[in-house]
Amino acid sequence: MNTYYLNNRGSRWVTFDLAGKRQKIQLTTKAGKLVERRVSFWESFGNFALAHISWKGKKISVFPDTLLDD
């Protein structure tokens, strides 16, 4: 894994796998379906990190354990 920071404060970053593609995360919908999305970038939120992903044609920020709407 390779990490690149997007700003000088270190609050936004992108993580790439060994093949050079952005990191994927698996999220669960409220119906129980498992979906996999590529993370556009990560952003710090206190002691946690938010993943910025595309869901239903919109860019959203989610915690890695968030339940997505169907």
C-alpha positions in Angstrom: 0.0 0.0 0.0 1.2 3.5 -0.9 -0.2 6.6 0.8 -0.1 10.1 -0.7 -1.2 13.2 1.2 -3.3 15.7 -0.6 -2.7 18.8 1.6 0.0 20.2 3.8 -1.8 19.5 7.1 -2.1 15.7 6.4 -5.9 15.7 6.9 -6.6 14.3 3.4 -4.9 11.3 1.8 -5.2 8.7 -0.9 -4.1 5.1 -0.5 -3.1 2.9 -3.5 -2.7 -0.8 -3.7 0.3 -2.5 -5.2 -1.3 -2.5 -8.7 -1.6 1.3 -8.5 -5.4 1.5 -8.0 -7.2 3.3 -5.2 -8.1 1.3 -2.1 -11.5 -0.4 -2.0 -13.8 -0.7 1.0 -16.8 -3.0 1.6 -19.9 -1.4 3.0 -23.3 -2.9 3.9 -26.7 -1.5 2.9 -29.7 -1.3 5.2 -31.1 -4.3 3.3 -28.0 -6.4 4.2 -26.4 -6.3 0.7 -22.6 -6.0 0.7 -21.2 -3.5 -1.8 -17.6 -2.6 -2.7 -16.5 0.9 -3.6 -13.2 2.6 -4.4 -12.3 5.4 -2.0 -11.7 8.8 -3.8 -9.8 10.0 -0.7 -9.7 9.7 3.1 -10.3 12.6 5.4 -9.5 12.8 9.1 -12.5 13.5 11.5 -11.2 13.8 15.0 -9.7 10.4 15.9 -11.5 8.7 13.0 -11.3 8.7 9.2 -14.1 9.4 6.6 -14.0 7.7 3.2 -15.2 9.8 0.3 -17.0 7.4 -2.2 -19.5 7.6 -5.0 -23.0 6.2 -4.2 -26.0 6.4 -6.5 -24.3 9.1 -8.6 -23.4 11.3 -5.7 -20.2 11.8 -3.8 -20.7 11.1 -0.1 -18.5 10.9 3.0 -19.0 7.8 5.2 -17.3 6.0 8.1 -16.1 2.5 7.2 -18.9 0.9 9.3 -21.8 3.1 7.9 -25.0 1.4 6.7 -25.9 2.8 3.3 -29.4 3.6 2.1 -30.9 1.4 -0.6 
